[in-house]
Amino acid sequence: PAPAPLGLRCLLSGGGPLSREAAAPALARDWPLWQGWGMTETCSHVAATPVDEHWQPGVVGRPLPGVTLALDPRSDRIRIAGPVVMAGYATADGATGAGLEPDGGLLSNDLGAWLPDGRLRLLGRADTMIVSGGINIDPEAVEAGLLACPGVDEAGVTGRPDPRWGQLVLALYAGPAEPGAVAQWARDHLPSASRPRRFIRVARLPRNAMGKISRAELAELGLEAEAGASG
């Protein structure tokens, strides 16, 4: 709760999504806040943008100098090329290039879209995307929406197999709100296509050492909760 330190040129947010709620205190006090995007395989960031009045959650900006970003036309996964890309994953035989495209580029698991002004917006992860009735649903976007529901302290969204729809969206949450109240709030505030079809309250969500939701454990917890409810 103070002005930015004298001489501070950039406060960089990275390693995870930046919410409007987290950005608001910094913007209110004129901190030079930026959002970046990158990964271990690219020696940290490959894109960045100022967080200002035109910024929206998920927007990570333009490629940094020397970096080329492109969208795979078949999947919208973001392809990264440039000197920041790793030489490859370590292998037992010492080979180079493992995990890379033939030309040395890296096809990430992040999905993206270009904004009209040339900035990149992240749409979620290809390996966590839920496909229900032929519609791609980003669980992180649904989770962000559910966190605005009164009485929801944590929210995790996963898919469960369904013979008709392929997958159904299942929401697990922690907080004092009753499942029926959360379901009603979701009907009033979330798009129909991405709305969870069932809400299960749990004591807490499974997280990894970095504090991120463990998707594998979340899916297992959802299956166990559903089995217990049906039993």
Rosetta blueprint (number, residue, H / E / L):
1 P L
2 A L
3 P L
4 A L
5 P L
6 L L
7 G L
8 L L
9 R L
10 C L
11 L E
12 L E
13 S E
14 G L
15 G L
16 G L
17 P L
18 L L
19 S L
20 R H
21 E H
22 A H
23 A H
24 A H
25 P H
26 A H
27 L H
28 A H
29 R L
30 D L
31 W L
32 P L
33 L E
34 W E
35 Q E
36 G E
37 W E
38 G E
39 M E
40 T H
41 E H
42 T H
43 C L
44 S E
45 H E
46 V E
47 A E
48 A E
49 T E
50 P E
51 V L
52 D L
53 E L
54 H L
55 W L
56 Q L
57 P L
58 G L
59 V E
60 V E
61 G E
62 R E
63 P E
64 L L
65 P L
66 G L
67 V L
68 T E
69 L E
70 A E
71 L E
72 D L
73 P L
74 R L
75 S L
76 D L
77 R E
78 I E
79 R E
80 I E
81 A E
82 G L
83 P L
84 V L
85 V L
86 M L
87 A L
88 G L
89 Y L
90 A L
91 T L
92 A L
93 D L
94 G L
95 A L
96 T L
97 G L
98 A L
99 G L
100 L L
101 E L
102 P L
103 D L
104 G L
105 G L
106 L E
107 L E
108 S E
109 N E
110 D E
111 L E
112 G E
113 A E
114 W E
115 L L
116 P L
117 D L
118 G L
119 R L
120 L E
121 R E
122 L E
123 L E
124 G E
125 R E
126 A L
127 D L
128 T L
129 M L
130 I E
131 V E
132 S E
133 G L
134 G L
135 I E
136 N E
137 I E
138 D L
139 P H
140 E H
141 A H
142 V H
143 E H
144 A H
145 G H
146 L H
147 L L
148 A L
149 C L
150 P L
151 G L
152 V L
153 D L
154 E E
155 A E
156 G E
157 V E
158 T E
159 G E
160 R E
161 P E
162 D E
163 P L
164 R L
165 W L
166 G E
167 Q E
168 L E
169 V E
170 L E
171 A E
172 L E
173 Y E
174 A E
175 G L
176 P L
177 A L
178 E L
179 P H
180 G H
181 A H
182 V H
183 A H
184 Q H
185 W H
186 A H
187 R H
188 D H
189 H H
190 L L
191 P L
192 S H
193 A H
194 S H
195 R L
196 P L
197 R L
198 R E
199 F E
200 I E
201 R E
202 V L
203 A L
204 R L
205 L L
206 P L
207 R E
208 N L
209 A L
210 M L
211 G L
212 K L
213 I E
214 S L
215 R H
216 A H
217 E H
218 L H
219 A H
220 E H
221 L H
222 G H
223 L H
224 E H
225 A H
226 E H
227 A H
228 G H
229 A H
230 S H
231 G L
